[in-house]
């Protein structure tokens, strides 16, 4: 495999730490790519497998699992370019395994219609937003069009359960709907960056989403903590948190 091909398709290496205190070691390291044995996906160029990663115990078995963004994958036989998807590998005592892995895209969730250049999986973050002990997965879709508004951006929340991530109750968030402040504008790229923390000190994970616009920065703290959100009564921040800087262009 040439170095140029390795760069364009993407790969990840998982380094495992020993059971006692110590540094990471290459002993038992795992090498994963889109065409790894046991995965339903096949090796393709320029999909950028692994450009975003998030670890969390999505199935509550005590082992951290791994979500892998593949934001530049095409769909519908190449008719739709760079729509993206996310691969989730589950763990065991021996590390990550292909058995039971999942592929998530917009078609498998209650999201907007899949479109070219959405780049589902451009960003990823894990947190326990419904306080059930299973980690949930947030997927950034920063180039999602909202109606005729190009690259307004959105996020998708997929909830964890004892059997792994499930489509049941998944939630689609964008600006100007379901309690999220702000109005979507062209080029906002909402969901381009994500962070999890307990921002209101209530013991539950909350979510910060940014930036908003290629020439201005902002973050919208979204409080999902404590329970699975209901679209009719979502809590949200009272104000925008503005920060200087410039959001990245494609």
Buried (B, 14 or more C-beta within 10 A) or exposed (E): EEEEEEEBBBBBEBEBEEEEEEEEEEEEEBEBBBEBEEBEBEBBEEBBBBBBBBBBBBBBBEBBBBBBBBBBBBBEEEEBBBBBBBBBBBBEEEBBBBEBBBBBBBEBBEBBEBBBBBBBBBBBBBBBBBBBEBBBBBBBBBBBBBEEBBBBBBBBBBBBBEEBBBEEBBBBBBBBBBBBBBEBBBBBBBBBBBBBEEBBEEEBBBBBBBBBBBEBBBBBBBBBBBEBBEEEEBBBBEEBEEEEEEBEEE
